[in-house]
Amino acid sequence: MLRTITVGLDGSLESRAAAEWAAREAELRDLPLKLVHVWEPVPEPMAQAPLLGAETQQHWTERSEMGVPPAEGWGRIPREAAEGISLRHPGVEVIREQIAGHPRDVLAEAAKSAELLVLGSRGFSGIGGFIVGSVGLAVVAHADRPVVLVRALEVAADEHEPDPAGIPSAATPFRPVVLALDVEHPDETLIEFAFDTAKRRATSLRAVHGWNPPPYYAYGTPANPALHEALALGDAEALAEVLRPWRHKYPDVEVVEESRYGSAAVHVVDASREASLVVVGRRIRRSPFGAHIGHVTHAVLHHSTAPVAVVPHG
């Protein structure tokens, strides 16, 4: 089956930014772009509410049963988005799809046939990062394919280096791709996604790993600079060992290795300020307690200043 770059569209500022990002990614990957517009049938409590009136209630119910949006205007959002994208990105094939259901379920299902699923975030929170809604988090936690979150005000120039005059420009080289890497449990799916993304952008890969000494070193032990240096060297060597075969596989990708003491989430968020894309992983867990997002990924999702790709892996 031909995969697509799929984007969830609802007409909001954040979903329009996500659609533009998805169109640029479709160009980079030479894939079609699919705009998925989700509408929710009228909830049962509302359907039974007398305030709706008999005619309105019947209208919503009949159209919901037929899988038809409650108003013809619903088709305007994906149509206008598709027309605009076709004008700005004439080489991209655009597919429109309207689906009834809960956005979380519909989008997670749409991700199965997608190379990437792209979603919008509601811009910046009070401490400088994303505001990730419950639907976005649920889709990230359940999707089987990579999910990219794009903030509302994201534009192409944000992903590129400033021009010689310091002015943002989409004509300059891409900023680096940042990879959050766990050297104790490295995953090939995650690493290959990051290297491939950097290669397509003709930019460098910045691999960031945060480390802390084992508890038996950290507690009850006097400060020991020599021990700290030895631990730092060992972790840097572990990071280099994980990346060595990937350097050979992607010789055109410049790799910058950063093994840093302290919180991995803090270091990755800090690196996001100079990144075109941040790549983080999500370990797939099949448990009775449902899906989970790791604490590093969760923190990066909320505080990164660059788009974030969450790659599920075993």
N, C-alpha and C positions, 0 to 999 in steps of 0.2 A: 504494500500500500504506500502511495506517495505521501510522505510526511509534509506537514505545513508548519509555518510559524503562526501560532494561534494566539489571538488576543481577546480577552474579555472586554466587551464594550457596553457602556450604559449611558453614554453621552456626557459624562462628567469630565471636568478638566483633567483629572488624573487618568481616566481611561483614554482620553484623546492623546495625552502624552505617551501612554503605553502603546497606543496604536502607531504613533510615529516612530517610536523606538523599534517596534516589531517590524515596521516597513523597512527601516534601515537594516535590520538584521536579516530580513528576507533577501535583500539585495546582496549582502555579504555571503549568504549561504546558497543563493540562487534557488530559492524555494518559494512556493506560493504563500500568500498571506491570507489567513482565514479570520474574518471578523465574526465573533460569536456574541450575539445579542441575546441576553437571557431575560425573560420576563416571568414573574411568579404569578400563577393563578391566584385568584382572590382567596385569602385564608378563610377557613371554615367559620370562625367566629364572626368575621366581617360579612361573610355571605349570608349569615343568619340575622344580621343586625337590621332592625326595622328602619333605621335611619337611612339605609340605602334606597328604600323605596322598591316597590314590586317590579317596576320596569327595569330599573338599574340592576337589581339583584338578578333578574332573569337574563339580562344582557351579559353580565359577568359570568354567570354560571354556564350558559350555553356556549359562549366562546371558550371558556376554560375547558369544557368537556370536549370541544372540537380541536383543542390545541391551538386556538387562534388568539392572538393578542386582543385585549379589550378595546383597542381603538386603532384605527388605520394609521394614525400618526406614529405608532410604534415603529413602522418600517422606515420612517424618515431618518432615524439615527444611524443605522448601518448604511443606508443608501448614501447619505451625505458624507459620511466618513469615507466610504469606498470611493466616491467621486473625488474628494479632496486628495486622498492618497494616490489615486491614479494620475492626478495632475502633477503632484510633487515627485512621484516615483513611477514614471511611465513604464519602466521595465519590470515592474512587479505585478504578477497576476493576483488579483484580489477576489476572494470568495466570501460571500455573505451567508450567514446562517442565523436564523432565529429559533430559539428553543424555549419551550415552557418547562419550568421546574425550579427547584431551589438552586440558586447560583453556585453554591458549594458543590453540589452533586453534579450539576451540568458541566461545570468547568473542569472538575476532576476527571470526568468521563471524556471530555474533549481533549484533555492532555494525552490520553492514550494513543491517539493517532497524530500527535504533534511532535515535531522536533523540539520545540520549546513552547511553553505556555507563558504568555506575558500578561501581567496584571498591573493595575495602577494602585498607587498608594496616595493617601490624602496629604501629600506634602510633608512639611517639617513639623516635628513635635516641639515642645518647649525647650528641649535640650539639643536640638539640632539634627534630628534624624527623621526617619519615616514615622508616620502614624499608620500602623498596619491594622486593618479592621479584622473582625472575627471571620468574615468570609475568606479574606486573603490568607490568614493563618491556617484555617481549616483546609483550604485547597493545597497550600504548601505541605501540610502534614499528611495529606492523603494522595496527592498526585504521584503517578508512577514515572513521570518524565520531569526533566528540569523545569522549574518555574522561575521566571524573572520578575522582580518587583521594580517598578519605575515610579519615581515621585512625580507629583503633579506638575512641577515647574521644569522638569528635565527637558533640555534642548540638545541638539546634536553637538553644538560647540562645547558643551560641558564635558564631553568625553574626549576632547582633543586638547593638545598643548596650546597655550596662548601663542599668537604670532609674535614676530620679533618686537613689535611695539607694545606687547603685553595685552593685546585685544583678543577676546575669545573668538575663535574661528573654527569652522568645520573643515577648513582646507588644510589644516596642519596635521601632523601625525597624531595617532591615538595616544592617549595616556596609557600607562601600563595596566595589565590585567592583574588583579591581586587574588592570590589563592590562599585560603586559610587551610593549613595542612597539619594533620595530626600524624606525627612520624611513628607513633606506636601502632596505629591502625590505619595505614595508608590504603587508599582504595583506587584502583586503576580507572574506574569510571569517572570519578571526580577529577583525578589528575589529568586524564586525557581530555576531558571537556575543557579544562583551563588552558592547556597547551594549544588545543585546536582553536580555541577562541582567540588566543593571543596571535597565533599564526594568521588567522583570517584578518586580523586588524593590523598585521605587520608591526606589532609592538612587542615590548618585553613582558615577561612574566615575573611578578614579584611574589615569591613564596614566603609566607609569614607563618612562623611557628612560635608559640609562647610556651615557656617551660618554667617549672618550679621544682625546687629540690624535694626529694621524698620526705614524708613527715618525720622520719627518724633523724634526718639531717636538720630539718627546719626548726624542730622544737627541742629545747633543752640542750642545744649545742652552741658553744660560744662562736662568735663571728670568726670565720676562717676564710680569708681571701683566696688562699691557694686552693681550697676545696671548691669554692664557688667558681673559680676559673676552670678547674678540671671538669666540673659538671657542665659549664657552658660550652667548653670545647667538645665534650662528648655529645652533647645535643646537636651542636653545629655539624659534627661529623655524621650523625644519624640522619639529619636533614639532607646533607649532601649525598649520602648513600641512597636515600629514597629517590632523589631526583636524577641520579646519574644515568639510568637507562633512558629516561625521558629526554635528557639533553641529547643523547645519541639519536633518538627517534625523531626529534624536532630540532635539527642543528641550526635552523634559521631563527629560532626563538632565543633571544637573549634572556638568561635567567638570573635573577637577583635573589640570593638566599638570605633570609633574615630570621635567625634564631635568637629570640629575645626573652630575657627574664621577665616573668610577670604574666598577667592575664592575657591569654590569646585574643579574647574578644576586644580588649582595649587596644591592642596593637593592630588588629585588623581594621577596626573602626578608624583608628588614626591614619592607617594607610589608605583608607577609602577616599580621603580628601584629595589625593593625587591619582585616582584610579579612573579608568573608563568603565570598568565592571569589577565587582567583587564576587568571587566564586566560593561558596561554602557548601558543605555536605549535610545530608540528613540520612542517618542510618535507618533503613526500613526495619521496623519492628512489628511483627505479627503477634500481638498479645491481646488478652481479654480486656485490657485497660485502654485500648485504642492506640492511635498513632501519636508519636511524640516528635518535638523539635528540640534538638540539643541546645544546651544553654548558650554556647558560643554562637550558633546560628541564630537563635532567638534574639540575642543582644545585637548582632550585626544587622538583622532585619529591621530593628527599631532605630538604630543609630547611625547606620551608614549614610554618607552623603552622596554615594554613587549608586547606580542600579545594582541590585543583588541577584545573582543566579543561585538558586538552591538546587543541588543535584542529589537526587535520592540514590542510595547505593546499599548493597548488602552488608 
